[in-house]
Amino acid sequence: MASTSLDEEKPPLDKQPFDTTSEELSPSPLKPKGFLATLRHYESTLDRFLGVEAHAISRKRSEDRDPAFRKWHNQAVMFLLWMSSTLNLSCFTTGFLGWEFGLDLRRSIVLIVFGTFCGASVTGWCATMGPGTGLRQVSISRYSIGWWPAKVIAVLNVIEQVGWSSVGCITGGAALSAVSDGRVGTEVGVVIAAVLGFVISFIGLRAVFQYEKFAGLVLAVVFIVMYGETAKFADYGTPTELKGATLSGTALTLFAVVYGSSASWCSIVADYYVEYPVNTSKFKVWILTTMGICLPTCFGMCLGAIVASSLNNNAAWAAVYSAGGTATLIKTILHPHGFADFLLVLLALSGIAMNGVALYSAGLSIQQFARPLAVVPRFVWTSLMFVAVILLALVGRDKLLTFLQNFLSLLGYWNTSFFVILACEHYLFRGGLAGRYEGYDLEAWNTPALMPVGWAGGWAFAAGIAGCVLGMSETWYVGVLARKIGDPASGGDIGNELAFLFTLVVFVPARWLEYRSVGR
């Protein structure tokens, strides 16, 4: 396979007929001509005055990276970024699902911890590819899944990030409505939460990093206060009424939801590591990213599970939850009244970090779908995604837990296949065991003729989807194999396990044949 040094000089443009280079994606200093040129001129102006990111999806070569990312406080962002993005009201609400499924508190906590760690580890591994390549995650996937199937990943990424942002807006809007005792409608709260997240994502990576450095620390204090106020009401004694295979199936379904919540970041995680030095320790990247997702997610979800269990013995709280949802329940439990309102405002703002990350990566994914779309400034796509988020959040605001169960499970399925393909390609076909990227022609990242055709990646990804269909357990569909675990009406979700197995079995031999026949 072709090999390119990480610090090799860029070949002449006439040797890259298919390459949309960073120069081509950068605004021209000349007077703009045409609509797109005018947009890029405005983007350049915004970059100079507000720091709006204008280099789009171009590869970040080692000599072009910001030296500030060598400093420890910016390296710590690998933890703080995901802490801020995951420790929020949406995470807390997801913790209620175990109770909703009929599981007891002890089982819910074990499943939350184990499922979160597995999903976060997948994302942490994908993060290690960012500093070494200087590429965004979808661009990295072109080397394994192939040029054309990577476009499918870009589309799924957009859907995923719009969904995540919608979840953040729904929970934030509900909290703002609860604070105002209903005077601010949920619809208005959704719009406010969306606008705040949009501002962060509009500016770009610089603003995302600066906000995420501190937001998670503030929210950690809020959650600690909530633990102090609510942990004493936890119900550890009431056993679940589920038995046998039905209990196992329900546990598998909760695991799928929690796993999907953490694994879903793996298709965008490298987007935030392109500025870090090439020689950044892979273990450091993995451990900081994995723990940055795992610890805060467990912290928030376990709190949600504890509060949910308390409803078993408190009819008044159960009635409040049934009528007003998690935000109103928080306001009822915490005291004094003014302090509860203050915490709810902070929790409503907790979705900003997740919205900022999701909208930022959604814009990048659109640019990676097709090269002509990369010419359109990122802030234009981010603005369009912002509109889509508001519409989706307004539609789904009244059925949050159902939305979470289905949405998070679906994320885990395809991200599992995505991870398997990237990992197999890296270790089996690109010499990744040596810890370097000599097996990747990094200058060819945007050249279709030098990328894998995608037969192996496409078939393997399709096989993974087929596996998840057989094993999924959703409110609208239960797979053939999932129905055989416990109650046929709900089954047990083994979609991720089957997606992993089917993808692995198909990709390895198919990729070997593709390489032997095509040579790339």
Sequence and secondary structure as in RCSB ss.txt:
>XXXX:A:sequence
MASTSLDEEKPPLDKQPFDTTSEELSPSPLKPKGFLATLRHYESTLDRFLGVEAHAISRKRSEDRDPAFRKWHNQ
AVMFLLWMSSTLNLSCFTTGFLGWEFGLDLRRSIVLIVFGTFCGASVTGWCATMGPGTGLRQVSISRYSIGWWPA
KVIAVLNVIEQVGWSSVGCITGGAALSAVSDGRVGTEVGVVIAAVLGFVISFIGLRAVFQYEKFAGLVLAVVFIV
MYGETAKFADYGTPTELKGATLSGTALTLFAVVYGSSASWCSIVADYYVEYPVNTSKFKVWILTTMGICLPTCFG
MCLGAIVASSLNNNAAWAAVYSAGGTATLIKTILHPHGFADFLLVLLALSGIAMNGVALYSAGLSIQQFARPLAV
VPRFVWTSLMFVAVILLALVGRDKLLTFLQNFLSLLGYWNTSFFVILACEHYLFRGGLAGRYEGYDLEAWNTPAL
MPVGWAGGWAFAAGIAGCVLGMSETWYVGVLARKIGDPASGGDIGNELAFLFTLVVFVPARWLEYRSVGR
>XXXX:A:secstr
     TT     GGG TT   HHHHS  SS   SHHHHHHHHHHHHHHHH    STT    GGGS GGGGSHHHH
THHHHHHHHHHSSHHHHHHTTHHHHHT  HHHHHHHHHHHHHHHHHHHHHHHTHHHHH   HHHHHTTTT TTHH
HHHHHHHHHHHHHHHHHHHHHHHHHHHHHTTTSS HHHHHHHHHHHHHHHHHH HHHHHHHHHHHHHHHHHHHHH
HHHHHGGG   S   S  HHHHHHHHHHHHHHHHHHHHGGGGTGGGG TTS TT  HHHHHHHHHHHHHHHHHHH
HHHHHHHHHHTTS HHHHHHHHHHHHHHHHHHHSSSHHHHHHHHHHHHHTHHHHHHHHHHHHHHHHHTT HHHHH
S HHHHHHHHHHHHHHHHHHHTT HHHHHHHHHHHHHHHHHHHHHHHHHIIIIIS GGGTS TTS GGGTT GGG
S  SHHHHHHHHHHHHHHHHH B SS B TTGGGSS TTT    HHHHHHHHHHHHHHHHHHHHHHHH  
